[in-house]
Amino acid sequence: MGEQTISRRARLRAETTREIKEIALRLMAAGGPDAISLRAIAREMGMTAGAIYSYFATRDDLITTLITDVYTELVDRAEAARDTVPETDPGGRVVAWAQAVREWALANPEGFRLIYGDPVPGYRPPEGGAAREANHRACGGLTGLVAGAWPQAKALHDGDYDWSDFDPGLVAQVRRDLPGLPPAAVALALRVWGRMHGLVALEIYGHISPLANDPAALYRAEMCDLVRSLGLEPPA
């Protein structure tokens, strides 16, 4: 068997896999998480059920792959946006990360729901959770944003926290990657995440648009207020 034949088969398999994932997200958009079905995808693609199982052995495998893909893409976007702003501007890095999350979510509402919203009925994630690496990157990125702001923020947010207040895996990650950062900074990172995430979730689920004519301006104002709460100047 020649290399060209192998390459062509690999390319066709990759294209079919991508189409399966796109249809799964489309089914979810139309019918909710419970609509994701290998048999339904096979019907839409004109494949037999047996053929589609050669790509994903179970529905759980497909859902895990979807979550991993979309979460990784989200973190890639957030990190790239953050890194366009120098470390000397910690407030700007916070806003850049937040804006990237909102823009990605609006462009990929089904992906956002899959990560943060409606649980898929009957889905059993693998041990350690789906998209473990992307989740670690997201946690590390948010904590890193707070670490950059901590010299100014600690006077405002240095609360009474202990490492035992947090998940051991998160604690190990923070103490490895950001040694010297106190537990109060981890608590602040979780609060920062909540403020970034809250308005985005409300917008994705259709609760903001009926009430605000310019959700983008509302979100940016919230993020600038968040930056000020860290003792920093927001970007112009």
C-alpha positions in Angstrom: 0.0 0.0 0.0 1.5 3.3 -1.1 2.0 6.4 1.1 -0.4 8.3 -1.1 -3.2 5.8 -0.4 -2.6 5.9 3.3 -2.5 9.7 3.2 -5.8 9.8 1.3 -7.5 7.4 3.7 -6.2 9.4 6.7 -7.5 12.6 5.1 -10.9 11.1 4.4 -11.1 9.8 7.9 -10.2 13.2 9.4 -12.8 14.9 7.2 -15.5 12.4 8.2 -14.6 12.8 11.9 -14.9 16.6 11.6 -18.3 16.2 9.9 -19.5 13.9 12.7 -18.6 16.5 15.3 -20.2 19.4 13.4 -23.4 17.5 13.0 -23.4 16.6 16.7 -23.2 20.2 17.7 -25.9 21.1 15.2 -28.2 18.4 16.7 -27.5 19.8 20.1 -28.3 23.3 18.9 -31.7 22.2 17.5 -32.7 19.7 20.2 -30.6 20.2 23.3 -27.9 17.9 24.6 -30.1 14.8 24.6 -30.3 15.1 20.8 -26.7 14.0 20.3 -27.0 10.5 19.0 -24.6 8.4 16.9 -27.6 6.8 15.1 -29.0 10.2 14.3 -25.7 11.4 13.0 -25.3 8.3 10.9 -28.8 8.9 9.3 -27.9 12.5 8.5 -24.6 11.4 6.9 -26.1 8.5 5.0 -23.9 6.0 6.9 -24.8 2.8 8.6 -24.8 2.7 12.4 -22.0 0.2 12.2 -19.9 2.4 10.1 -20.1 5.4 12.4 -19.0 3.2 15.3 -15.7 2.8 13.6 -15.1 6.5 14.3 -16.5 6.7 17.8 -17.1 3.5 19.7 -19.7 5.1 22.0 -21.7 8.3 22.4 -19.6 9.1 25.5 -16.4 9.0 23.4 -17.9 11.5 20.9 -19.1 13.8 23.7 -15.7 13.7 25.4 -14.0 14.5 22.1 -16.4 17.4 21.5 -15.8 18.9 25.0 -12.1 18.5 24.6 -12.1 20.2 21.2 -14.3 23.2 22.1 -12.6 23.8 25.4 -9.2 23.6 23.9 -10.2 26.1 21.2 -11.7 28.5 23.8 -8.5 28.4 25.9 -6.3 28.9 22.8 -8.3 32.0 21.9 -8.2 33.4 25.5 -4.4 32.8 25.8 -3.7 34.3 22.4 -5.7 37.4 23.2 -4.0 37.8 26.6 -0.6 37.5 25.1 -1.2 40.4 22.7 -1.0 42.6 25.9 2.3 43.0 27.7 2.8 41.7 31.2 3.3 45.3 32.3 -0.4 45.9 31.7 -2.1 43.3 34.0 -5.5 45.1 33.7 -5.3 45.0 29.9 -4.5 41.3 30.0 -7.6 40.6 32.2 -9.9 42.5 29.8 -8.3 40.8 26.7 -8.9 37.4 28.1 -12.5 38.2 29.0 -13.3 39.7 25.7 -11.9 36.7 23.9 -14.1 34.4 26.0 -17.2 36.4 25.2 -16.4 36.6 21.4 -15.7 32.9 21.2 -18.9 32.0 23.1 -21.1 34.1 20.9 -19.5 32.5 17.8 -19.8 29.0 19.4 -22.9 29.0 21.6 -23.3 25.2 21.4 -19.7 24.7 22.4 -20.2 27.1 25.4 -23.2 25.2 26.5 -21.4 21.9 26.2 -18.6 23.1 28.5 -20.5 25.2 31.0 -24.2 24.7 30.5 -26.6 21.9 30.0 -25.3 18.4 31.1 -25.7 15.7 28.5 -28.2 13.2 29.9 -26.5 9.9 30.6 -23.0 11.1 29.7 -20.2 9.6 31.9 -16.9 11.5 31.5 -13.6 9.6 31.7 -11.8 9.4 35.0 -10.3 12.9 35.8 -13.0 14.6 33.7 -13.3 15.6 30.1 -10.8 18.1 28.6 -8.6 17.8 31.7 -5.6 19.6 30.0 -7.8 22.5 28.8 -9.3 22.8 32.2 -5.9 23.0 33.8 -4.8 25.7 31.3 -8.0 27.7 31.9 -7.5 27.5 35.7 -3.8 28.3 35.3 -4.5 31.2 33.0 -7.1 32.8 35.3 -4.9 32.4 38.3 -2.0 33.8 36.3 -4.0 36.9 35.6 -4.6 37.4 39.3 -1.0 36.8 40.0 -0.1 39.6 37.7 -2.5 41.9 39.5 -1.7 40.6 43.0 0.9 43.3 44.0 -2.0 45.9 43.7 -4.9 43.6 44.5 -3.6 42.0 47.8 -4.3 45.1 49.8 -7.9 44.9 48.8 -8.5 41.1 48.7 -6.1 39.6 51.2 -8.8 37.6 53.0 -8.6 34.7 55.5 -8.2 31.7 53.3 -6.3 28.4 53.7 -5.2 25.9 51.1 -7.6 23.4 52.6 -10.4 25.6 51.2 -9.7 24.5 47.7 -9.5 21.4 45.5 -6.2 19.6 46.1 -5.5 19.3 42.4 -6.0 23.1 41.9 -3.8 23.7 44.9 -1.0 21.5 43.6 -1.2 23.2 40.2 -1.0 26.7 41.7 1.8 25.9 44.1 3.8 24.3 41.3 3.3 27.0 38.7 2.9 30.1 40.8 5.0 29.5 44.0 4.5 32.2 46.6 0.9 33.0 45.6 -1.3 32.8 48.7 -4.6 31.1 49.0 -6.4 34.5 49.0 -5.2 35.0 45.4 -6.8 31.7 44.4 -10.1 32.7 45.9 -9.8 36.0 44.0 -9.2 34.1 40.8 -12.4 32.1 41.3 -14.3 35.4 41.8 -12.8 36.9 38.7 -13.8 33.9 36.8 -17.4 34.3 38.1 -17.6 37.9 37.0 -16.2 37.1 33.5 -18.5 34.1 33.1 -21.7 35.5 34.5 -22.8 38.0 31.9 -21.5 35.7 29.1 -23.8 32.9 30.3 -26.7 35.2 30.6 -26.2 36.4 27.1 -25.7 33.0 25.6 -28.9 31.8 27.2 -30.9 34.8 25.9 -31.4 36.8 29.1 -29.4 39.9 28.3 -30.6 40.9 24.8 -34.2 41.7 25.7 -33.0 44.0 28.4 -29.8 45.7 27.0 -29.4 47.3 23.6 -25.6 46.9 23.6 -24.5 43.8 25.5 -20.9 44.3 24.3 -20.7 47.7 26.0 -22.3 46.3 29.1 -19.8 43.5 29.3 -16.8 45.7 28.7 -18.0 48.1 31.4 -18.3 45.2 33.8 -14.8 44.0 33.0 -13.4 47.5 33.4 -15.0 47.7 36.8 -13.5 44.3 37.6 -10.1 45.6 36.8 -10.6 48.6 39.0 -11.6 46.3 41.8 -8.2 44.7 41.5 -6.6 48.1 42.1 -5.6 48.5 38.4 -6.4 51.0 35.7 -8.6 49.5 32.9 -7.5 49.9 29.3 -8.6 52.9 27.4 
